């Protein structure tokens, strides 16, 4: 039986962490996330905090992104 890997808090990035990881400004990350070019989501709708999956960002960088 396969065990599921538990989610580690380090797997979820804040806007600032994602911007640092991607070497973009936070403003660019938000713009591209809103356009669907970077996988991410706002927690509670417009005006709320953004969160990004480290794994999804790595997939995007590898050209395997499914939005």
N, C-alpha and C positions, 0 to 999 in steps of 0.2 A: 504494500500500500504506500502510495506517495504521500509524503508529509508536505504540508503547505508552509512555505517560508513566512514567518511572521513579519509584519511591517515594522520596520525600525524608524524611529522618529527622524533619523538622518536621511531617510529615503524621501522625505517630504521637505521641499525647500520653500522658504519665504521669497517674496519678490526680490529682496536685496541679495539673498543667497543665490538665486537663479541668475540674476544679473552678473554677479561676480563669477559664477560658474561658466556662463556663456561669454563673459567679457564684453557685455553690452551695458549700456546705461539702463537704469530701471525704467525710464520713459520708453526706450526702444522695446524692452521686453513686454511692457503692457501693450504698446501699440501692436506688436506682432502677435501677441496672444489674442487680442481682440479680433485681429484679422484671421485668426485660425492658423497662423504660420508657426506658432510655438504652442505646444500642448500645455495648458494650464487652466485653472478655473478660479473664479471668485467664490468665496465661501457662502456669502449671503446675498448675491446679486450686485448690481451696480453700486459702486462706492465702497464695497467691502474689500477685505484683504485677499490678495492672490496667493495661491499655493501651486507648486509645480512638483511633479514626480521626477526624481533624479533619473530613474530608469527610462521614462518617456523622453526626457531631454537627450539622454544618450542614444536612444533609438532614433530620434530625429537627426542627431548629428551623424549617425551612421547611415542615414538615408532610408531608414525603415519605418518612418513615422506614419502612423494611422491616426488621424485626428479624431 
